[in-house]
Amino acid sequence: SWYTQAYDSFPITAVEALEYSSNAYMVQT
């Protein structure tokens, strides 16, 4: 996820969780 790369010093947020879920969904399809 590019969120974790850009904001590695920040804790995981709801946005990161959503981005991760969307990314995982696209991988599955």
Jmol script that loads the backbone (N, CA, C; Angstrom):
load data "model"
ATOM      1  N   SER A   1       0.843  -1.205   0.000  1.00  0.00           N
ATOM      2  CA  SER A   1       0.000   0.000   0.000  1.00  0.00           C
ATOM      3  C   SER A   1       0.869   1.243   0.000  1.00  0.00           C
ATOM      4  N   TRP A   2       0.572   2.167  -0.835  1.00  0.00           N
ATOM      5  CA  TRP A   2       1.386   3.390  -0.890  1.00  0.00           C
ATOM      6  C   TRP A   2       1.111   4.284   0.305  1.00  0.00           C
ATOM      7  N   TYR A   3      -0.041   4.060   0.981  1.00  0.00           N
ATOM      8  CA  TYR A   3      -0.328   4.835   2.191  1.00  0.00           C
ATOM      9  C   TYR A   3       0.720   4.539   3.264  1.00  0.00           C
ATOM     10  N   THR A   4       1.018   3.280   3.470  1.00  0.00           N
ATOM     11  CA  THR A   4       1.976   2.904   4.504  1.00  0.00           C
ATOM     12  C   THR A   4       3.378   3.363   4.136  1.00  0.00           C
ATOM     13  N   GLN A   5       3.668   3.448   2.847  1.00  0.00           N
ATOM     14  CA  GLN A   5       4.990   3.893   2.419  1.00  0.00           C
ATOM     15  C   GLN A   5       5.150   5.393   2.611  1.00  0.00           C
ATOM     16  N   ALA A   6       4.089   6.141   2.341  1.00  0.00           N
ATOM     17  CA  ALA A   6       4.156   7.592   2.433  1.00  0.00           C
ATOM     18  C   ALA A   6       4.021   8.072   3.876  1.00  0.00           C
ATOM     19  N   TYR A   7       3.236   7.342   4.649  1.00  0.00           N
ATOM     20  CA  TYR A   7       2.989   7.764   6.034  1.00  0.00           C
ATOM     21  C   TYR A   7       3.416   6.662   6.996  1.00  0.00           C
ATOM     22  N   ASP A   8       4.613   6.152   6.802  1.00  0.00           N
ATOM     23  CA  ASP A   8       5.091   5.034   7.604  1.00  0.00           C
ATOM     24  C   ASP A   8       5.219   5.404   9.076  1.00  0.00           C
ATOM     25  N   SER A   9       5.414   6.696   9.358  1.00  0.00           N
ATOM     26  CA  SER A   9       5.596   7.137  10.738  1.00  0.00           C
ATOM     27  C   SER A   9       4.260   7.300  11.455  1.00  0.00           C
ATOM     28  N   PHE A  10       3.163   7.186  10.686  1.00  0.00           N
ATOM     29  CA  PHE A  10       1.846   7.332  11.296  1.00  0.00           C
ATOM     30  C   PHE A  10       1.208   5.964  11.518  1.00  0.00           C
ATOM     31  N   PRO A  11       0.352   5.864  12.535  1.00  0.00           N
ATOM     32  CA  PRO A  11      -0.352   4.604  12.782  1.00  0.00           C
ATOM     33  C   PRO A  11      -1.375   4.340  11.681  1.00  0.00           C
ATOM     34  N   ILE A  12      -1.806   3.095  11.578  1.00  0.00           N
ATOM     35  CA  ILE A  12      -2.795   2.740  10.559  1.00  0.00           C
ATOM     36  C   ILE A  12      -4.128   3.413  10.868  1.00  0.00           C
ATOM     37  N   THR A  13      -4.685   4.059   9.859  1.00  0.00           N
ATOM     38  CA  THR A  13      -5.945   4.771  10.040  1.00  0.00           C
ATOM     39  C   THR A  13      -7.064   4.033   9.321  1.00  0.00           C
ATOM     40  N   ALA A  14      -8.275   4.526   9.471  1.00  0.00           N
ATOM     41  CA  ALA A  14      -9.420   3.936   8.785  1.00  0.00           C
ATOM     42  C   ALA A  14      -9.224   4.025   7.273  1.00  0.00           C
ATOM     43  N   VAL A  15      -8.584   5.099   6.827  1.00  0.00           N
ATOM     44  CA  VAL A  15      -8.312   5.263   5.395  1.00  0.00           C
ATOM     45  C   VAL A  15      -7.370   4.175   4.912  1.00  0.00           C
ATOM     46  N   GLU A  16      -6.353   3.878   5.707  1.00  0.00           N
ATOM     47  CA  GLU A  16      -5.411   2.823   5.361  1.00  0.00           C
ATOM     48  C   GLU A  16      -6.117   1.476   5.317  1.00  0.00           C
ATOM     49  N   ALA A  17      -6.987   1.236   6.285  1.00  0.00           N
ATOM     50  CA  ALA A  17      -7.727  -0.023   6.319  1.00  0.00           C
ATOM     51  C   ALA A  17      -8.605  -0.157   5.077  1.00  0.00           C
ATOM     52  N   LEU A  18      -9.225   0.948   4.681  1.00  0.00           N
ATOM     53  CA  LEU A  18     -10.082   0.935   3.494  1.00  0.00           C
ATOM     54  C   LEU A  18      -9.244   0.702   2.238  1.00  0.00           C
ATOM     55  N   GLU A  19      -8.097   1.357   2.172  1.00  0.00           N
ATOM     56  CA  GLU A  19      -7.212   1.201   1.023  1.00  0.00           C
ATOM     57  C   GLU A  19      -6.724  -0.238   0.933  1.00  0.00           C
ATOM     58  N   TYR A  20      -6.403  -0.826   2.072  1.00  0.00           N
ATOM     59  CA  TYR A  20      -5.933  -2.200   2.112  1.00  0.00           C
ATOM     60  C   TYR A  20      -7.026  -3.159   1.655  1.00  0.00           C
ATOM     61  N   SER A  21      -8.253  -2.912   2.130  1.00  0.00           N
ATOM     62  CA  SER A  21      -9.384  -3.758   1.765  1.00  0.00           C
ATOM     63  C   SER A  21      -9.668  -3.657   0.268  1.00  0.00           C
ATOM     64  N   SER A  22      -9.634  -2.438  -0.255  1.00  0.00           N
ATOM     65  CA  SER A  22      -9.888  -2.229  -1.677  1.00  0.00           C
ATOM     66  C   SER A  22      -8.794  -2.897  -2.507  1.00  0.00           C
ATOM     67  N   ASN A  23      -7.565  -2.803  -2.047  1.00  0.00           N
ATOM     68  CA  ASN A  23      -6.444  -3.403  -2.754  1.00  0.00           C
ATOM     69  C   ASN A  23      -6.578  -4.924  -2.761  1.00  0.00           C
ATOM     70  N   ALA A  24      -6.939  -5.499  -1.628  1.00  0.00           N
ATOM     71  CA  ALA A  24      -7.108  -6.941  -1.522  1.00  0.00           C
ATOM     72  C   ALA A  24      -8.261  -7.407  -2.414  1.00  0.00           C
ATOM     73  N   TYR A  25      -9.298  -6.604  -2.482  1.00  0.00           N
ATOM     74  CA  TYR A  25     -10.453  -6.946  -3.312  1.00  0.00           C
ATOM     75  C   TYR A  25     -10.071  -6.968  -4.789  1.00  0.00           C
ATOM     76  N   MET A  26      -9.297  -6.003  -5.208  1.00  0.00           N
ATOM     77  CA  MET A  26      -8.883  -5.929  -6.610  1.00  0.00           C
ATOM     78  C   MET A  26      -7.949  -7.084  -6.960  1.00  0.00           C
ATOM     79  N   VAL A  27      -7.155  -7.509  -5.991  1.00  0.00           N
ATOM     80  CA  VAL A  27      -6.254  -8.634  -6.221  1.00  0.00           C
ATOM     81  C   VAL A  27      -7.058  -9.917  -6.408  1.00  0.00           C
ATOM     82  N   GLN A  28      -8.098 -10.084  -5.610  1.00  0.00           N
ATOM     83  CA  GLN A  28      -8.930 -11.285  -5.690  1.00  0.00           C
ATOM     84  C   GLN A  28      -9.648 -11.371  -7.033  1.00  0.00           C
ATOM     85  N   THR A  29     -10.113 -10.244  -7.515  1.00  0.00           N
ATOM     86  CA  THR A  29     -10.839 -10.243  -8.791  1.00  0.00           C
ATOM     87  C   THR A  29      -9.830 -10.294  -9.913  1.00  0.00           C
TER      88      THR A  29
END
end "model"
wireframe off; spacefill off
backbone 0.3
color backbone group
